[in-house]
Amino acid sequence: MAPVAKRLPMAPNRIELAIGGMTCASCASRIEKKLNRLDGVTATVNYATEKATVAFDDTRTPDELIATVEKTGYTATLPPPPRPADDTGQGSAAPVDELRGLRTRVWVSLVLTVPVIVLAMVPAWQFTNWQWLSLTLAAPVVVYGGLPFHRAAWVNLRHGAATMDTLVSLGTIAAFGWSLWALFFGTAGTPGMTHPFSFDIGPSDGAGNIYLEAAAGVTLFILLGRYFEARAKRRAGAALRALLELGAREVTVLRDGVEGRIPVDQLTVGDRFVVRPGEKIATDGVVEDGSSAVDASMLTGESVPVEVGPGDAVVGATVNAGGRLVVRATRVGAETQLAQMATLVEQAQTGKAQVQRLADRISGVFVPIVIALAVATLGFWLGSGDGVTAAFTAAVAVLIIACPCALGLATPTALLVGTGRGAQLGILIKGPEMLESTRRVDTVVLDKTGTVTTGRMSLTDVIPAEGADVDELLRLAGALENASEHPIGRAIATAALERTGAHPEVTEFANVEGLGVTGKVDGRTVSVGRTRLLTEQGLDLPAALGSAAATAEAAGRTVVLAGWDGQVRGALVVADTIKPTSRDAIVGLRRLGLTPILLTGDNGTVARSVAAEVGIDEVIAEVLPVEKVDVVKRLQAEGKVVAMVGDGVNDAAALAQADLGLAMGTGTDVAIEASDLTLVRGDLTAAVDAIRLSRSTLRVIKGNLFWAFAYNIAALPLAATGMLNPMIAGAAMAFSSVFVVGNSLRLRGFKPQMVGRELRAEP
């Protein structure tokens, strides 16, 4: 601990820089190393979010940090603080523009490259002077389409570094440059020249060969890979924007007894504001007048709405489910619980472990070796006296056979097929960053409300008193609750309607604050609510019924009593019901070698009851959103690789912190955007299929990467010894690409493990 304390003061300055110009994970690593070499600076660079989080002491300034990044060859700026009003402004404009430009390059390159490849590979279609048309079409692809690679290669060259951009740029420029030489100074430009498609391997001077299809094809394939990667990265900041959007936009403020609508950001501490039924509470505060039930499930995970009255604290972005409230604001802006949760999500995303892509790790060694081999090949042939043409032919063949055409397809094609198959099964995979985690995950943390359970209150049982008729009990209680807007009342009313038909008319309806409802149904004065309400109404509770109600409450259920004519006639048991497939899903997760843990904001009794029903052994209950993140961090500190499954705002930060985040598609946008996988159908069994599909996709990607390099490495000696002219090198590249695509297409046959409630055998 001493070195850390010496390096940074107790309260270091902390800023976040938006980094531009990164093209691979090695770029992020290079920037991070440069920043961390500065005394008093600790930096983490996240390639996925394109941000650098930097802590520094008073001897450093932000300008110095930005200058260091710029000296490394990249751009750095201080982004403005996120605000809901600016959600569609500067913060999101840049990624959209970048993606639009990349999409344009892809389409232009695609339209121009296809005829070039077709003409080169089909000699029968090579009309007189076809080679000049190929040059006309290929030139814009190499220059305009490949500009990002050439620019990145130049920046890396200036700083003494080499990446895949270097190899792509060198290979395409070499192929294009040799084609220009062959057209203008060799024999390739002769009218009537045909481009033979032959697999003969032997020395060649290459003066009659052009490699425009290799130059254009490599550019197109790598561009396609970059486009799909950029599309996934664009959504990295969406979790924070979605969280900020969750709050109310306007609020009805009460000043001098007059109501008026103002934007939420104009609200100040001490202001009194009105919240009508169905509206979001604008900010954190204390109720001064009125009573209601507040649905806080989005923030706390509590499935049952909380009764609030004068003096009770309420949280912004929760929903008023009942009566009119007057609230005095106690915290606004960045101090609210919602804003603090937004900060949690941002910090969890920034601190997420960087996944070094396999291709970039290999390229750190592969690229310099290939370049050195090409130079050595050129020098060897020049020294052997075989002529300049043969020397350059061999050197270009080395660059082209090593140019990672199949490598550019390895990840995006597997992701395309895997994500397409996943979409058919209700699984959305966001990108390659999370695939590595699916292989190593050993613990899965499950939110309760909306994940294991439906998240909706339902009538689970009707307990009649001795001699009472169940249908009559449900009909009268359901009719009375139908006049209420409380979620528990709605559950009873819905169940009664399904069982007994239309509700009878209710008169003299009254809502007794926090206790229940009363009214006349079919000439009877009926009371439905808590024990205290019915006792105050003079209704006797039979001992047997009271015992049964207590047993249901001990099991974590909510019990409502109903009675009339001086007697409690029965108990209605309401609960957040468990999804039908949750038990099967837990079995499936265990078969994948995962340990399930139930994590919830609900009370321990309810949580343990749900866990026992679905087969989960470990339960962590009554936790706040901040504590959910802490639980995930604790599990990770114990050496576990954690997957988190959730659906609410309260899960968003934990989803971002987890090694693998899975969000229910039936949940909030915040949870979905903070996750790595989205389970569209809201079925926990989809989590099993999601992990299996992700692991299969990862295996295919690794297989693709292996073969993409294997073809190149196997052919490099042939190219260096002059036994492989660039035309054959281009054909080998094309074949490796076909193999990679074919391997990826195998994912279309992925079968779900769950079919209905039957558990399929693990393949």
Salt bridges, closest charged atoms under 4 A:
GLU16 OE1 - LYS51 NZ 3.51
GLU50 OE2 - LYS233 NZ 3.06
GLU64 OE2 - ARG60 NH1 3.22
ASP87 OD1 - ARG241 NE 3.85
ASP97 OD1 - ARG100 NH1 2.85
ASP165 OD1 - ARG226 NH2 2.82
GLU229 OE2 - ARG357 NH2 3.49
GLU245 OE2 - ARG249 NH2 3.88
GLU250 OE1 - ARG261 NH2 3.68
GLU259 OE1 - ARG276 NH2 2.58
GLU259 OE2 - ARG324 NH2 2.96
ASP265 OD2 - ARG83 NH2 3.47
ASP271 OD2 - ARG255 NH2 2.82
ASP284 OD2 - ARG331 NH2 2.97
GLU288 OE1 - ARG272 NE 2.67
GLU288 OE2 - ARG328 NE 2.94
GLU307 OE2 - HIS486 NE2 2.90
GLU346 OE2 - LYS51 NZ 3.63
GLU433 OE2 - ARG357 NH2 2.87
GLU436 OE2 - ARG439 NH2 2.40
GLU436 OE1 - LYS702 NZ 3.76
ASP447 OD1 - LYS628 NZ 3.13
ASP471 OD1 - ARG499 NE 2.86
GLU472 OE2 - ARG524 NH1 2.37
GLU508 OE2 - LYS520 NZ 3.99
ASP522 OD2 - ARG475 NH2 2.74
GLU536 OE2 - ARG532 NE 3.05
ASP565 OD2 - ARG524 NE 3.86
ASP576 OD2 - LYS448 NZ 3.77
ASP584 OD2 - ARG757 NE 3.56
ASP602 OD2 - LYS448 NZ 2.64
GLU613 OE1 - ARG557 NH2 3.84
ASP617 OD2 - ARG590 NH2 3.37
GLU638 OE2 - ARG634 NH1 3.22
GLU638 OE1 - LYS640 NZ 3.28
ASP651 OD1 - LYS628 NZ 2.70
GLU673 OE2 - ARG235 NH2 3.50
GLU673 OE1 - LYS430 NZ 3.56
ASP676 OD1 - LYS352 NZ 3.45
ASP683 OD2 - ARG681 NE 3.91
ASP689 OD2 - ARG681 NH2 3.59
ASP689 OD1 - ARG692 NH1 3.52
GLU762 OE1 - ARG692 NE 3.30
